Amino acid sequence: MIKLQLLLRDPARDRSDDPALCALLEAHGMHVTACGMATISAETSLADAEKLFGPISNVRAGFASDVTSTPALAIPADLEHAVSLITIAPRHAATSQPT
C-alpha cells in the first residue's frame, strides 16, 4: 500500500463536508486512515495509485524513499475544490532514531 498525504485547500472548512470528501477519495481507490483540519492521510494500492497518478517511483515499503525528490502528484479534477496538494507520505521516525 502507498501512504498518501493530502493537504486540504481550506483548513477552516466545515467538518460536516468530510463524509462527502471521503466518499470521493474512496471512489478513486484511496482509503482514508486519518482526517484532520488541514490534512487527510490515506492509503491506496500501487496499482490504483498508478492508474490515478501515472507511474510511481521513489517508494519503499509504501512510503516516500526520498522526500526531497518526491514530486507532488496530480490532483484529480473532482478533488481540486478541496485538495491543494497530494504527496507520498514520508516514513516517520521517533526522535531517538536516526532518519
Order of alpha helices (4+ residues) and beta strands (2+ residues): beta-alpha-beta-beta-alpha-beta-beta-beta
